[in-house]
Amino acid sequence: MNLMTDDLQATLRNGQTLCLHDALGMEIRVREGSLWLTQERDAKDYVITAGGSFRIDRQGAVVLTACKGVRLDLLPRRAPARFLQLAASC
């Protein structure tokens, strides 16, 4: 799915995964629950809990997996409306 957006809110159930492409600079804010985040070419994985955020700092796929049901905001880098590609699988 391709979409044009200034910001996006999403809800993922436990174990659901969302894969982002071309998201360099995007900020992910967790409003409820917890999220496991993996970036391509990054040896570390990150767990972001309610109230926390993470800014994507490299090119490539980013996989978001809900550790518990999670509500999150996806905020683009400082530029207005941008193209974001969401993929069903990475």
MODELLER restraints for C-alpha pairs under 7 A, 6 or more apart:
rsr = mdl.restraints
at = mdl.atoms
rsr.add(forms.Gaussian(group=physical.xy_distance, feature=features.Distance(at['CA:1:A'], at['CA:85:A']), mean=6.29, stdev=0.5))
rsr.add(forms.Gaussian(group=physical.xy_distance, feature=features.Distance(at['CA:1:A'], at['CA:86:A']), mean=5.32, stdev=0.5))
rsr.add(forms.Gaussian(group=physical.xy_distance, feature=features.Distance(at['CA:1:A'], at['CA:87:A']), mean=6.27, stdev=0.5))
rsr.add(forms.Gaussian(group=physical.xy_distance, feature=features.Distance(at['CA:2:A'], at['CA:84:A']), mean=6.16, stdev=0.5))
rsr.add(forms.Gaussian(group=physical.xy_distance, feature=features.Distance(at['CA:2:A'], at['CA:85:A']), mean=4.71, stdev=0.5))
rsr.add(forms.Gaussian(group=physical.xy_distance, feature=features.Distance(at['CA:2:A'], at['CA:86:A']), mean=6.07, stdev=0.5))
rsr.add(forms.Gaussian(group=physical.xy_distance, feature=features.Distance(at['CA:3:A'], at['CA:83:A']), mean=6.17, stdev=0.5))
rsr.add(forms.Gaussian(group=physical.xy_distance, feature=features.Distance(at['CA:3:A'], at['CA:84:A']), mean=5.79, stdev=0.5))
rsr.add(forms.Gaussian(group=physical.xy_distance, feature=features.Distance(at['CA:3:A'], at['CA:85:A']), mean=6.62, stdev=0.5))
rsr.add(forms.Gaussian(group=physical.xy_distance, feature=features.Distance(at['CA:4:A'], at['CA:81:A']), mean=6.21, stdev=0.5))
rsr.add(forms.Gaussian(group=physical.xy_distance, feature=features.Distance(at['CA:4:A'], at['CA:82:A']), mean=5.60, stdev=0.5))
rsr.add(forms.Gaussian(group=physical.xy_distance, feature=features.Distance(at['CA:4:A'], at['CA:83:A']), mean=4.86, stdev=0.5))
rsr.add(forms.Gaussian(group=physical.xy_distance, feature=features.Distance(at['CA:4:A'], at['CA:84:A']), mean=6.34, stdev=0.5))
rsr.add(forms.Gaussian(group=physical.xy_distance, feature=features.Distance(at['CA:5:A'], at['CA:81:A']), mean=5.03, stdev=0.5))
rsr.add(forms.Gaussian(group=physical.xy_distance, feature=features.Distance(at['CA:5:A'], at['CA:82:A']), mean=5.89, stdev=0.5))
rsr.add(forms.Gaussian(group=physical.xy_distance, feature=features.Distance(at['CA:5:A'], at['CA:83:A']), mean=6.91, stdev=0.5))
rsr.add(forms.Gaussian(group=physical.xy_distance, feature=features.Distance(at['CA:6:A'], at['CA:75:A']), mean=6.94, stdev=0.5))
rsr.add(forms.Gaussian(group=physical.xy_distance, feature=features.Distance(at['CA:6:A'], at['CA:76:A']), mean=6.31, stdev=0.5))
rsr.add(forms.Gaussian(group=physical.xy_distance, feature=features.Distance(at['CA:6:A'], at['CA:80:A']), mean=5.76, stdev=0.5))
rsr.add(forms.Gaussian(group=physical.xy_distance, feature=features.Distance(at['CA:6:A'], at['CA:81:A']), mean=4.40, stdev=0.5))
rsr.add(forms.Gaussian(group=physical.xy_distance, feature=features.Distance(at['CA:6:A'], at['CA:82:A']), mean=6.58, stdev=0.5))
rsr.add(forms.Gaussian(group=physical.xy_distance, feature=features.Distance(at['CA:7:A'], at['CA:74:A']), mean=5.70, stdev=0.5))
rsr.add(forms.Gaussian(group=physical.xy_distance, feature=features.Distance(at['CA:7:A'], at['CA:75:A']), mean=4.74, stdev=0.5))
rsr.add(forms.Gaussian(group=physical.xy_distance, feature=features.Distance(at['CA:7:A'], at['CA:76:A']), mean=6.21, stdev=0.5))
rsr.add(forms.Gaussian(group=physical.xy_distance, feature=features.Distance(at['CA:8:A'], at['CA:73:A']), mean=5.76, stdev=0.5))
rsr.add(forms.Gaussian(group=physical.xy_distance, feature=features.Distance(at['CA:8:A'], at['CA:74:A']), mean=5.05, stdev=0.5))
rsr.add(forms.Gaussian(group=physical.xy_distance, feature=features.Distance(at['CA:8:A'], at['CA:75:A']), mean=6.63, stdev=0.5))
rsr.add(forms.Gaussian(group=physical.xy_distance, feature=features.Distance(at['CA:9:A'], at['CA:72:A']), mean=5.74, stdev=0.5))
rsr.add(forms.Gaussian(group=physical.xy_distance, feature=features.Distance(at['CA:9:A'], at['CA:73:A']), mean=4.48, stdev=0.5))
rsr.add(forms.Gaussian(group=physical.xy_distance, feature=features.Distance(at['CA:9:A'], at['CA:74:A']), mean=6.15, stdev=0.5))
rsr.add(forms.Gaussian(group=physical.xy_distance, feature=features.Distance(at['CA:10:A'], at['CA:71:A']), mean=5.81, stdev=0.5))
rsr.add(forms.Gaussian(group=physical.xy_distance, feature=features.Distance(at['CA:10:A'], at['CA:72:A']), mean=5.42, stdev=0.5))
rsr.add(forms.Gaussian(group=physical.xy_distance, feature=features.Distance(at['CA:10:A'], at['CA:73:A']), mean=6.40, stdev=0.5))
rsr.add(forms.Gaussian(group=physical.xy_distance, feature=features.Distance(at['CA:11:A'], at['CA:70:A']), mean=5.67, stdev=0.5))
rsr.add(forms.Gaussian(group=physical.xy_distance, feature=features.Distance(at['CA:11:A'], at['CA:71:A']), mean=4.46, stdev=0.5))
rsr.add(forms.Gaussian(group=physical.xy_distance, feature=features.Distance(at['CA:11:A'], at['CA:72:A']), mean=6.43, stdev=0.5))
rsr.add(forms.Gaussian(group=physical.xy_distance, feature=features.Distance(at['CA:12:A'], at['CA:66:A']), mean=6.00, stdev=0.5))
rsr.add(forms.Gaussian(group=physical.xy_distance, feature=features.Distance(at['CA:12:A'], at['CA:69:A']), mean=5.75, stdev=0.5))
rsr.add(forms.Gaussian(group=physical.xy_distance, feature=features.Distance(at['CA:12:A'], at['CA:70:A']), mean=5.29, stdev=0.5))
rsr.add(forms.Gaussian(group=physical.xy_distance, feature=features.Distance(at['CA:12:A'], at['CA:71:A']), mean=6.57, stdev=0.5))
rsr.add(forms.Gaussian(group=physical.xy_distance, feature=features.Distance(at['CA:13:A'], at['CA:66:A']), mean=6.34, stdev=0.5))
rsr.add(forms.Gaussian(group=physical.xy_distance, feature=features.Distance(at['CA:13:A'], at['CA:68:A']), mean=6.82, stdev=0.5))
rsr.add(forms.Gaussian(group=physical.xy_distance, feature=features.Distance(at['CA:13:A'], at['CA:69:A']), mean=4.38, stdev=0.5))
rsr.add(forms.Gaussian(group=physical.xy_distance, feature=features.Distance(at['CA:13:A'], at['CA:70:A']), mean=6.48, stdev=0.5))
rsr.add(forms.Gaussian(group=physical.xy_distance, feature=features.Distance(at['CA:14:A'], at['CA:66:A']), mean=5.08, stdev=0.5))
rsr.add(forms.Gaussian(group=physical.xy_distance, feature=features.Distance(at['CA:14:A'], at['CA:67:A']), mean=5.57, stdev=0.5))
rsr.add(forms.Gaussian(group=physical.xy_distance, feature=features.Distance(at['CA:14:A'], at['CA:68:A']), mean=4.57, stdev=0.5))
rsr.add(forms.Gaussian(group=physical.xy_distance, feature=features.Distance(at['CA:14:A'], at['CA:69:A']), mean=4.68, stdev=0.5))
rsr.add(forms.Gaussian(group=physical.xy_distance, feature=features.Distance(at['CA:15:A'], at['CA:65:A']), mean=6.01, stdev=0.5))
rsr.add(forms.Gaussian(group=physical.xy_distance, feature=features.Distance(at['CA:15:A'], at['CA:66:A']), mean=5.14, stdev=0.5))
rsr.add(forms.Gaussian(group=physical.xy_distance, feature=features.Distance(at['CA:15:A'], at['CA:67:A']), mean=6.06, stdev=0.5))
rsr.add(forms.Gaussian(group=physical.xy_distance, feature=features.Distance(at['CA:16:A'], at['CA:65:A']), mean=5.72, stdev=0.5))
rsr.add(forms.Gaussian(group=physical.xy_distance, feature=features.Distance(at['CA:16:A'], at['CA:66:A']), mean=5.63, stdev=0.5))
rsr.add(forms.Gaussian(group=physical.xy_distance, feature=features.Distance(at['CA:17:A'], at['CA:63:A']), mean=6.83, stdev=0.5))
rsr.add(forms.Gaussian(group=physical.xy_distance, feature=features.Distance(at['CA:17:A'], at['CA:64:A']), mean=5.51, stdev=0.5))
rsr.add(forms.Gaussian(group=physical.xy_distance, feature=features.Distance(at['CA:17:A'], at['CA:65:A']), mean=4.40, stdev=0.5))
rsr.add(forms.Gaussian(group=physical.xy_distance, feature=features.Distance(at['CA:17:A'], at['CA:66:A']), mean=6.58, stdev=0.5))
rsr.add(forms.Gaussian(group=physical.xy_distance, feature=features.Distance(at['CA:18:A'], at['CA:63:A']), mean=5.89, stdev=0.5))
rsr.add(forms.Gaussian(group=physical.xy_distance, feature=features.Distance(at['CA:18:A'], at['CA:64:A']), mean=5.10, stdev=0.5))
rsr.add(forms.Gaussian(group=physical.xy_distance, feature=features.Distance(at['CA:18:A'], at['CA:65:A']), mean=6.52, stdev=0.5))
rsr.add(forms.Gaussian(group=physical.xy_distance, feature=features.Distance(at['CA:19:A'], at['CA:61:A']), mean=6.67, stdev=0.5))
rsr.add(forms.Gaussian(group=physical.xy_distance, feature=features.Distance(at['CA:19:A'], at['CA:62:A']), mean=5.64, stdev=0.5))
rsr.add(forms.Gaussian(group=physical.xy_distance, feature=features.Distance(at['CA:19:A'], at['CA:63:A']), mean=4.52, stdev=0.5))
rsr.add(forms.Gaussian(group=physical.xy_distance, feature=features.Distance(at['CA:19:A'], at['CA:64:A']), mean=6.20, stdev=0.5))
rsr.add(forms.Gaussian(group=physical.xy_distance, feature=features.Distance(at['CA:19:A'], at['CA:86:A']), mean=6.06, stdev=0.5))
rsr.add(forms.Gaussian(group=physical.xy_distance, feature=features.Distance(at['CA:19:A'], at['CA:87:A']), mean=5.57, stdev=0.5))
rsr.add(forms.Gaussian(group=physical.xy_distance, feature=features.Distance(at['CA:19:A'], at['CA:88:A']), mean=6.80, stdev=0.5))
rsr.add(forms.Gaussian(group=physical.xy_distance, feature=features.Distance(at['CA:19:A'], at['CA:89:A']), mean=6.52, stdev=0.5))
rsr.add(forms.Gaussian(group=physical.xy_distance, feature=features.Distance(at['CA:19:A'], at['CA:90:A']), mean=6.10, stdev=0.5))
rsr.add(forms.Gaussian(group=physical.xy_distance, feature=features.Distance(at['CA:20:A'], at['CA:61:A']), mean=5.70, stdev=0.5))
rsr.add(forms.Gaussian(group=physical.xy_distance, feature=features.Distance(at['CA:20:A'], at['CA:62:A']), mean=5.10, stdev=0.5))
rsr.add(forms.Gaussian(group=physical.xy_distance, feature=features.Distance(at['CA:20:A'], at['CA:63:A']), mean=6.45, stdev=0.5))
rsr.add(forms.Gaussian(group=physical.xy_distance, feature=features.Distance(at['CA:20:A'], at['CA:85:A']), mean=6.34, stdev=0.5))
rsr.add(forms.Gaussian(group=physical.xy_distance, feature=features.Distance(at['CA:20:A'], at['CA:86:A']), mean=5.18, stdev=0.5))
rsr.add(forms.Gaussian(group=physical.xy_distance, feature=features.Distance(at['CA:20:A'], at['CA:87:A']), mean=6.58, stdev=0.5))
rsr.add(forms.Gaussian(group=physical.xy_distance, feature=features.Distance(at['CA:21:A'], at['CA:60:A']), mean=6.11, stdev=0.5))
rsr.add(forms.Gaussian(group=physical.xy_distance, feature=features.Distance(at['CA:21:A'], at['CA:61:A']), mean=4.92, stdev=0.5))
rsr.add(forms.Gaussian(group=physical.xy_distance, feature=features.Distance(at['CA:21:A'], at['CA:62:A']), mean=6.56, stdev=0.5))
rsr.add(forms.Gaussian(group=physical.xy_distance, feature=features.Distance(at['CA:21:A'], at['CA:84:A']), mean=6.94, stdev=0.5))
rsr.add(forms.Gaussian(group=physical.xy_distance, feature=features.Distance(at['CA:21:A'], at['CA:85:A']), mean=5.51, stdev=0.5))
rsr.add(forms.Gaussian(group=physical.xy_distance, feature=features.Distance(at['CA:21:A'], at['CA:86:A']), mean=6.49, stdev=0.5))
rsr.add(forms.Gaussian(group=physical.xy_distance, feature=features.Distance(at['CA:22:A'], at['CA:59:A']), mean=6.52, stdev=0.5))
rsr.add(forms.Gaussian(group=physical.xy_distance, feature=features.Distance(at['CA:22:A'], at['CA:60:A']), mean=6.56, stdev=0.5))
rsr.add(forms.Gaussian(group=physical.xy_distance, feature=features.Distance(at['CA:22:A'], at['CA:84:A']), mean=6.47, stdev=0.5))
rsr.add(forms.Gaussian(group=physical.xy_distance, feature=features.Distance(at['CA:22:A'], at['CA:85:A']), mean=6.82, stdev=0.5))
rsr.add(forms.Gaussian(group=physical.xy_distance, feature=features.Distance(at['CA:23:A'], at['CA:56:A']), mean=6.81, stdev=0.5))
rsr.add(forms.Gaussian(group=physical.xy_distance, feature=features.Distance(at['CA:23:A'], at['CA:84:A']), mean=6.72, stdev=0.5))
rsr.add(forms.Gaussian(group=physical.xy_distance, feature=features.Distance(at['CA:24:A'], at['CA:56:A']), mean=5.29, stdev=0.5))
rsr.add(forms.Gaussian(group=physical.xy_distance, feature=features.Distance(at['CA:24:A'], at['CA:57:A']), mean=5.78, stdev=0.5))
rsr.add(forms.Gaussian(group=physical.xy_distance, feature=features.Distance(at['CA:24:A'], at['CA:58:A']), mean=5.60, stdev=0.5))
rsr.add(forms.Gaussian(group=physical.xy_distance, feature=features.Distance(at['CA:24:A'], at['CA:59:A']), mean=5.65, stdev=0.5))
rsr.add(forms.Gaussian(group=physical.xy_distance, feature=features.Distance(at['CA:25:A'], at['CA:55:A']), mean=5.89, stdev=0.5))
rsr.add(forms.Gaussian(group=physical.xy_distance, feature=features.Distance(at['CA:25:A'], at['CA:56:A']), mean=5.11, stdev=0.5))
rsr.add(forms.Gaussian(group=physical.xy_distance, feature=features.Distance(at['CA:25:A'], at['CA:57:A']), mean=5.91, stdev=0.5))
rsr.add(forms.Gaussian(group=physical.xy_distance, feature=features.Distance(at['CA:25:A'], at['CA:76:A']), mean=6.79, stdev=0.5))
rsr.add(forms.Gaussian(group=physical.xy_distance, feature=features.Distance(at['CA:25:A'], at['CA:77:A']), mean=4.77, stdev=0.5))
rsr.add(forms.Gaussian(group=physical.xy_distance, feature=features.Distance(at['CA:26:A'], at['CA:55:A']), mean=5.62, stdev=0.5))
rsr.add(forms.Gaussian(group=physical.xy_distance, feature=features.Distance(at['CA:26:A'], at['CA:56:A']), mean=5.51, stdev=0.5))
rsr.add(forms.Gaussian(group=physical.xy_distance, feature=features.Distance(at['CA:26:A'], at['CA:74:A']), mean=6.81, stdev=0.5))
rsr.add(forms.Gaussian(group=physical.xy_distance, feature=features.Distance(at['CA:26:A'], at['CA:75:A']), mean=5.56, stdev=0.5))
rsr.add(forms.Gaussian(group=physical.xy_distance, feature=features.Distance(at['CA:26:A'], at['CA:76:A']), mean=4.43, stdev=0.5))
rsr.add(forms.Gaussian(group=physical.xy_distance, feature=features.Distance(at['CA:26:A'], at['CA:77:A']), mean=4.83, stdev=0.5))
rsr.add(forms.Gaussian(group=physical.xy_distance, feature=features.Distance(at['CA:27:A'], at['CA:53:A']), mean=6.78, stdev=0.5))
rsr.add(forms.Gaussian(group=physical.xy_distance, feature=features.Distance(at['CA:27:A'], at['CA:54:A']), mean=5.62, stdev=0.5))
rsr.add(forms.Gaussian(group=physical.xy_distance, feature=features.Distance(at['CA:27:A'], at['CA:55:A']), mean=4.23, stdev=0.5))
rsr.add(forms.Gaussian(group=physical.xy_distance, feature=features.Distance(at['CA:27:A'], at['CA:56:A']), mean=6.36, stdev=0.5))
rsr.add(forms.Gaussian(group=physical.xy_distance, feature=features.Distance(at['CA:27:A'], at['CA:74:A']), mean=5.94, stdev=0.5))
rsr.add(forms.Gaussian(group=physical.xy_distance, feature=features.Distance(at['CA:27:A'], at['CA:75:A']), mean=5.04, stdev=0.5))
rsr.add(forms.Gaussian(group=physical.xy_distance, feature=features.Distance(at['CA:27:A'], at['CA:76:A']), mean=6.36, stdev=0.5))
rsr.add(forms.Gaussian(group=physical.xy_distance, feature=features.Distance(at['CA:27:A'], at['CA:77:A']), mean=6.97, stdev=0.5))
rsr.add(forms.Gaussian(group=physical.xy_distance, feature=features.Distance(at['CA:28:A'], at['CA:53:A']), mean=5.38, stdev=0.5))
rsr.add(forms.Gaussian(group=physical.xy_distance, feature=features.Distance(at['CA:28:A'], at['CA:54:A']), mean=5.23, stdev=0.5))
rsr.add(forms.Gaussian(group=physical.xy_distance, feature=features.Distance(at['CA:28:A'], at['CA:55:A']), mean=6.23, stdev=0.5))
rsr.add(forms.Gaussian(group=physical.xy_distance, feature=features.Distance(at['CA:28:A'], at['CA:72:A']), mean=6.86, stdev=0.5))
rsr.add(forms.Gaussian(group=physical.xy_distance, feature=features.Distance(at['CA:28:A'], at['CA:73:A']), mean=5.80, stdev=0.5))
rsr.add(forms.Gaussian(group=physical.xy_distance, feature=features.Distance(at['CA:28:A'], at['CA:74:A']), mean=4.86, stdev=0.5))
rsr.add(forms.Gaussian(group=physical.xy_distance, feature=features.Distance(at['CA:28:A'], at['CA:75:A']), mean=6.36, stdev=0.5))
rsr.add(forms.Gaussian(group=physical.xy_distance, feature=features.Distance(at['CA:29:A'], at['CA:52:A']), mean=5.99, stdev=0.5))
rsr.add(forms.Gaussian(group=physical.xy_distance, feature=features.Distance(at['CA:29:A'], at['CA:53:A']), mean=4.24, stdev=0.5))
rsr.add(forms.Gaussian(group=physical.xy_distance, feature=features.Distance(at['CA:29:A'], at['CA:54:A']), mean=6.65, stdev=0.5))
rsr.add(forms.Gaussian(group=physical.xy_distance, feature=features.Distance(at['CA:29:A'], at['CA:72:A']), mean=5.47, stdev=0.5))
rsr.add(forms.Gaussian(group=physical.xy_distance, feature=features.Distance(at['CA:29:A'], at['CA:73:A']), mean=5.09, stdev=0.5))
rsr.add(forms.Gaussian(group=physical.xy_distance, feature=features.Distance(at['CA:29:A'], at['CA:74:A']), mean=6.62, stdev=0.5))
rsr.add(forms.Gaussian(group=physical.xy_distance, feature=features.Distance(at['CA:30:A'], at['CA:48:A']), mean=6.77, stdev=0.5))
rsr.add(forms.Gaussian(group=physical.xy_distance, feature=features.Distance(at['CA:30:A'], at['CA:49:A']), mean=6.20, stdev=0.5))
rsr.add(forms.Gaussian(group=physical.xy_distance, feature=features.Distance(at['CA:30:A'], at['CA:50:A']), mean=5.00, stdev=0.5))
rsr.add(forms.Gaussian(group=physical.xy_distance, feature=features.Distance(at['CA:30:A'], at['CA:51:A']), mean=5.74, stdev=0.5))
rsr.add(forms.Gaussian(group=physical.xy_distance, feature=features.Distance(at['CA:30:A'], at['CA:52:A']), mean=5.69, stdev=0.5))
rsr.add(forms.Gaussian(group=physical.xy_distance, feature=features.Distance(at['CA:30:A'], at['CA:53:A']), mean=6.10, stdev=0.5))
rsr.add(forms.Gaussian(group=physical.xy_distance, feature=features.Distance(at['CA:30:A'], at['CA:71:A']), mean=6.12, stdev=0.5))
rsr.add(forms.Gaussian(group=physical.xy_distance, feature=features.Distance(at['CA:30:A'], at['CA:72:A']), mean=4.41, stdev=0.5))
rsr.add(forms.Gaussian(group=physical.xy_distance, feature=features.Distance(at['CA:30:A'], at['CA:73:A']), mean=6.54, stdev=0.5))
rsr.add(forms.Gaussian(group=physical.xy_distance, feature=features.Distance(at['CA:31:A'], at['CA:50:A']), mean=5.02, stdev=0.5))
rsr.add(forms.Gaussian(group=physical.xy_distance, feature=features.Distance(at['CA:31:A'], at['CA:51:A']), mean=5.66, stdev=0.5))
rsr.add(forms.Gaussian(group=physical.xy_distance, feature=features.Distance(at['CA:31:A'], at['CA:71:A']), mean=5.34, stdev=0.5))
rsr.add(forms.Gaussian(group=physical.xy_distance, feature=features.Distance(at['CA:31:A'], at['CA:72:A']), mean=5.27, stdev=0.5))
rsr.add(forms.Gaussian(group=physical.xy_distance, feature=features.Distance(at['CA:32:A'], at['CA:50:A']), mean=4.68, stdev=0.5))
rsr.add(forms.Gaussian(group=physical.xy_distance, feature=features.Distance(at['CA:32:A'], at['CA:70:A']), mean=5.25, stdev=0.5))
rsr.add(forms.Gaussian(group=physical.xy_distance, feature=features.Distance(at['CA:32:A'], at['CA:71:A']), mean=5.08, stdev=0.5))
rsr.add(forms.Gaussian(group=physical.xy_distance, feature=features.Distance(at['CA:33:A'], at['CA:49:A']), mean=6.06, stdev=0.5))
rsr.add(forms.Gaussian(group=physical.xy_distance, feature=features.Distance(at['CA:33:A'], at['CA:50:A']), mean=5.49, stdev=0.5))
rsr.add(forms.Gaussian(group=physical.xy_distance, feature=features.Distance(at['CA:33:A'], at['CA:68:A']), mean=5.41, stdev=0.5))
rsr.add(forms.Gaussian(group=physical.xy_distance, feature=features.Distance(at['CA:33:A'], at['CA:69:A']), mean=5.49, stdev=0.5))
rsr.add(forms.Gaussian(group=physical.xy_distance, feature=features.Distance(at['CA:33:A'], at['CA:70:A']), mean=4.37, stdev=0.5))
rsr.add(forms.Gaussian(group=physical.xy_distance, feature=features.Distance(at['CA:33:A'], at['CA:71:A']), mean=6.75, stdev=0.5))
rsr.add(forms.Gaussian(group=physical.xy_distance, feature=features.Distance(at['CA:34:A'], at['CA:47:A']), mean=6.83, stdev=0.5))
rsr.add(forms.Gaussian(group=physical.xy_distance, feature=features.Distance(at['CA:34:A'], at['CA:48:A']), mean=5.63, stdev=0.5))
rsr.add(forms.Gaussian(group=physical.xy_distance, feature=features.Distance(at['CA:34:A'], at['CA:49:A']), mean=4.24, stdev=0.5))
rsr.add(forms.Gaussian(group=physical.xy_distance, feature=features.Distance(at['CA:34:A'], at['CA:50:A']), mean=6.13, stdev=0.5))
rsr.add(forms.Gaussian(group=physical.xy_distance, feature=features.Distance(at['CA:34:A'], at['CA:66:A']), mean=6.24, stdev=0.5))
rsr.add(forms.Gaussian(group=physical.xy_distance, feature=features.Distance(at['CA:34:A'], at['CA:67:A']), mean=5.46, stdev=0.5))
rsr.add(forms.Gaussian(group=physical.xy_distance, feature=features.Distance(at['CA:34:A'], at['CA:68:A']), mean=5.58, stdev=0.5))
rsr.add(forms.Gaussian(group=physical.xy_distance, feature=features.Distance(at['CA:34:A'], at['CA:70:A']), mean=5.81, stdev=0.5))
rsr.add(forms.Gaussian(group=physical.xy_distance, feature=features.Distance(at['CA:35:A'], at['CA:47:A']), mean=5.52, stdev=0.5))
rsr.add(forms.Gaussian(group=physical.xy_distance, feature=features.Distance(at['CA:35:A'], at['CA:48:A']), mean=5.18, stdev=0.5))
rsr.add(forms.Gaussian(group=physical.xy_distance, feature=features.Distance(at['CA:35:A'], at['CA:49:A']), mean=6.36, stdev=0.5))
rsr.add(forms.Gaussian(group=physical.xy_distance, feature=features.Distance(at['CA:35:A'], at['CA:64:A']), mean=6.53, stdev=0.5))
rsr.add(forms.Gaussian(group=physical.xy_distance, feature=features.Distance(at['CA:35:A'], at['CA:65:A']), mean=5.69, stdev=0.5))
rsr.add(forms.Gaussian(group=physical.xy_distance, feature=features.Distance(at['CA:35:A'], at['CA:66:A']), mean=4.67, stdev=0.5))
rsr.add(forms.Gaussian(group=physical.xy_distance, feature=features.Distance(at['CA:35:A'], at['CA:67:A']), mean=5.36, stdev=0.5))
rsr.add(forms.Gaussian(group=physical.xy_distance, feature=features.Distance(at['CA:35:A'], at['CA:70:A']), mean=6.74, stdev=0.5))
rsr.add(forms.Gaussian(group=physical.xy_distance, feature=features.Distance(at['CA:36:A'], at['CA:46:A']), mean=5.71, stdev=0.5))
rsr.add(forms.Gaussian(group=physical.xy_distance, feature=features.Distance(at['CA:36:A'], at['CA:47:A']), mean=4.51, stdev=0.5))
rsr.add(forms.Gaussian(group=physical.xy_distance, feature=features.Distance(at['CA:36:A'], at['CA:48:A']), mean=6.49, stdev=0.5))
rsr.add(forms.Gaussian(group=physical.xy_distance, feature=features.Distance(at['CA:36:A'], at['CA:64:A']), mean=5.80, stdev=0.5))
rsr.add(forms.Gaussian(group=physical.xy_distance, feature=features.Distance(at['CA:36:A'], at['CA:65:A']), mean=5.07, stdev=0.5))
rsr.add(forms.Gaussian(group=physical.xy_distance, feature=features.Distance(at['CA:36:A'], at['CA:66:A']), mean=6.25, stdev=0.5))
rsr.add(forms.Gaussian(group=physical.xy_distance, feature=features.Distance(at['CA:36:A'], at['CA:67:A']), mean=6.31, stdev=0.5))
rsr.add(forms.Gaussian(group=physical.xy_distance, feature=features.Distance(at['CA:37:A'], at['CA:45:A']), mean=5.82, stdev=0.5))
rsr.add(forms.Gaussian(group=physical.xy_distance, feature=features.Distance(at['CA:37:A'], at['CA:46:A']), mean=5.05, stdev=0.5))
rsr.add(forms.Gaussian(group=physical.xy_distance, feature=features.Distance(at['CA:37:A'], at['CA:47:A']), mean=6.20, stdev=0.5))
rsr.add(forms.Gaussian(group=physical.xy_distance, feature=features.Distance(at['CA:37:A'], at['CA:63:A']), mean=5.74, stdev=0.5))
rsr.add(forms.Gaussian(group=physical.xy_distance, feature=features.Distance(at['CA:37:A'], at['CA:64:A']), mean=4.75, stdev=0.5))
rsr.add(forms.Gaussian(group=physical.xy_distance, feature=features.Distance(at['CA:37:A'], at['CA:65:A']), mean=6.49, stdev=0.5))
rsr.add(forms.Gaussian(group=physical.xy_distance, feature=features.Distance(at['CA:38:A'], at['CA:45:A']), mean=4.94, stdev=0.5))
rsr.add(forms.Gaussian(group=physical.xy_distance, feature=features.Distance(at['CA:38:A'], at['CA:46:A']), mean=6.58, stdev=0.5))
rsr.add(forms.Gaussian(group=physical.xy_distance, feature=features.Distance(at['CA:38:A'], at['CA:62:A']), mean=5.68, stdev=0.5))
rsr.add(forms.Gaussian(group=physical.xy_distance, feature=features.Distance(at['CA:38:A'], at['CA:63:A']), mean=5.18, stdev=0.5))
rsr.add(forms.Gaussian(group=physical.xy_distance, feature=features.Distance(at['CA:38:A'], at['CA:64:A']), mean=6.70, stdev=0.5))
rsr.add(forms.Gaussian(group=physical.xy_distance, feature=features.Distance(at['CA:39:A'], at['CA:61:A']), mean=6.15, stdev=0.5))
rsr.add(forms.Gaussian(group=physical.xy_distance, feature=features.Distance(at['CA:39:A'], at['CA:62:A']), mean=4.50, stdev=0.5))
rsr.add(forms.Gaussian(group=physical.xy_distance, feature=features.Distance(at['CA:39:A'], at['CA:63:A']), mean=6.51, stdev=0.5))
rsr.add(forms.Gaussian(group=physical.xy_distance, feature=features.Distance(at['CA:40:A'], at['CA:60:A']), mean=5.39, stdev=0.5))
rsr.add(forms.Gaussian(group=physical.xy_distance, feature=features.Distance(at['CA:40:A'], at['CA:61:A']), mean=5.34, stdev=0.5))
rsr.add(forms.Gaussian(group=physical.xy_distance, feature=features.Distance(at['CA:40:A'], at['CA:62:A']), mean=6.20, stdev=0.5))
rsr.add(forms.Gaussian(group=physical.xy_distance, feature=features.Distance(at['CA:61:A'], at['CA:90:A']), mean=6.87, stdev=0.5))
